C-alpha cells in the first residue's frame, strides 16, 4: 500500500491509492486487531476492568501522589467511578493509598511498582505485535520506515511516549 499526501474523493489520490490519513488509519487498525486478543488475555489474567487499566495508565504518566479528586480530574472521570476503580487496584496492590498528612479526610494515591509492572506488561503485548510485523519487512523497508519516523519522534508529544531508555537525558 502506498500513501499519498494529496487527497481526492473518498480519501484517495488521483491514481486510486489511499491518502496518508487512510493509510495511517489502516496501519493503526491492523495493530489494534493484532494486540486486542493478547491485551484481553492480559486483562483477564490480572482480573482488571478496562476502567482500572485506564486509571493505571493515567497514574503511570505522573510521578507524584494525587488526591482522589485530582486523579478523577486528571483521568476525566467522576469521583465515584475512580473511587470504585481505585478500591480494586489497591486490593490487588497496583495502587498505594494513604491518608493525607494534613487532612485525614483526604486520601493520597500513587501507582505502585506492581502497577507499573502491569503497565509495562501491556506495553510488551503491543511491542510484540509491532516486532512481529517488522520481522516481515525487508531490511530496506525497515530502514525507510525508520527514516520516515525520525522527524516525528522529535515532536515532544510523541517522544514523551518513548520508553525511558530511549528518551534523551537532559543535564
C-alpha positions in Angstrom: 0.0 0.0 0.0 1.4 3.4 -1.0 0.4 6.6 0.8 -0.2 9.8 -0.9 -0.3 13.2 0.8 -2.9 14.6 -1.6 -6.5 13.6 -1.2 -9.2 13.0 -3.7 -12.7 11.7 -3.5 -13.2 9.0 -0.8 -9.8 9.6 0.8 -7.7 8.6 -2.2 -5.4 10.3 -4.6 -5.9 10.5 -8.4 -4.5 7.0 -9.1 -6.7 5.3 -6.6 -4.3 4.8 -3.8 -5.3 5.6 -0.2 -4.3 9.0 1.0 -2.0 9.4 4.0 -4.8 9.6 6.6 -6.5 6.5 5.3 -3.2 4.6 5.1 -2.3 5.5 8.7 -5.7 4.5 9.8 -5.3 1.1 8.1 -1.9 0.6 9.8 -3.3 1.6 13.3 -6.4 -0.7 12.8 -4.1 -3.6 11.8 -2.0 -3.2 15.0 -5.2 -2.7 17.0 -6.5 -6.1 15.8 -3.2 -7.8 16.4 -2.9 -6.7 20.0 -6.5 -6.9 21.1 -6.7 -10.6 21.9 -3.4 -10.6 23.8 -4.4 -7.5 25.7 -7.7 -9.0 26.7 -5.8 -12.2 27.8 -3.6 -10.0 30.0 -6.5 -8.1 31.4 -8.3 -11.3 32.3 -5.1 -12.7 33.9 -4.8 -9.6 36.1 -8.6 -9.5 36.8 -8.8 -5.9 35.8 -11.6 -3.8 34.2 -10.9 -1.5 31.3 -11.6 1.4 33.6 -8.9 0.2 36.1 -6.5 -0.1 33.2 -7.3 3.4 32.2 -6.7 4.7 35.7 -3.4 2.8 35.9 -2.2 4.4 32.6 -3.1 7.8 33.9 -1.3 7.3 37.2 1.7 5.9 35.3 2.0 9.2 33.5 2.8 11.1 36.7 5.4 10.5 39.4 3.7 12.2 42.3 0.9 11.4 44.7 -2.5 12.8 43.9 -5.7 13.2 45.9 -8.5 11.0 44.7 -10.2 14.2 43.4 -7.1 15.2 41.5 -6.9 11.7 40.0 -10.5 11.9 38.9 -9.9 15.3 37.2 -6.7 14.0 35.6 -8.4 10.9 34.2 -11.5 12.8 33.3 -13.7 10.5 35.4 -16.3 11.0 38.1 -15.2 10.8 41.7 -17.4 7.7 42.2 -16.1 5.9 39.2 -12.5 6.5 40.0 -13.1 5.6 43.7 -14.6 2.2 42.7 -11.7 1.5 40.3 -9.1 2.5 43.0 -10.6 0.2 45.6 -9.9 -2.8 43.3 -6.5 -1.5 42.3 -5.5 -1.0 45.9 -6.7 -4.6 46.8 -4.6 -6.0 44.0 -1.5 -3.9 45.1 -1.4 -1.9 41.8 -2.1 1.4 43.6 -0.9 2.7 47.0 -3.4 4.7 49.1 -2.8 6.6 52.3 -4.3 9.4 54.4 -3.1 12.9 53.6 -0.9 14.0 56.5 -2.5 17.5 56.7 -6.1 16.5 56.1 -7.1 13.0 57.3 -10.3 13.1 55.4 -8.4 13.2 52.1 -6.7 10.1 50.6 -3.5 10.3 48.6 -2.8 7.8 45.8 0.1 6.8 43.6 0.8 3.8 41.3 2.8 1.1 42.9 5.8 -0.8 41.5 3.4 -3.7 40.7 1.1 -1.3 38.9 4.0 0.0 36.8 4.9 -3.7 36.1 1.4 -4.3 34.9 1.5 -1.3 32.6 4.9 -2.5 31.2 3.2 -5.8 30.5 0.5 -4.1 28.4 3.2 -2.2 26.5 5.1 -5.5 25.9 2.0 -7.0 24.3 1.8 -4.0 21.9 5.5 -4.1 21.2 5.3 -7.8 20.5 2.8 -7.2 17.7 4.9 -4.5 16.2 8.1 -6.6 16.4 6.3 -9.5 14.6 5.2 -7.1 11.9 8.7 -5.6 11.5 10.2 -9.1 11.1 8.1 -9.5 8.0 9.6 -6.3 6.4 12.8 -6.5 4.3 15.7 -4.6 5.8 15.4 -1.8 3.2 11.7 -1.2 4.1 12.7 -1.2 7.8 15.3 1.4 7.1 12.9 3.6 5.1 10.3 3.4 7.9 12.9 4.4 10.5 13.9 7.4 8.4 10.3 8.4 8.0 9.6 8.2 11.7 12.7 10.1 12.8 11.2 13.6 12.4 8.0 12.5 14.1 10.0 11.3 17.1 11.4 14.8 17.5 7.9 16.1 18.4 7.6 16.3 22.2 4.1 14.7 22.4 5.5 11.7 20.5 8.9 11.4 22.2 7.1 11.5 25.5 5.7 8.1 24.7 9.1 6.5 24.2 10.3 4.1 26.8 12.6 6.0 29.3 15.7 4.1 28.0 15.3 5.9 24.6 14.5 9.4 25.9 17.5 11.8 25.7 18.5 12.7 29.2 19.0 16.4 30.0 21.7 17.5 32.4 
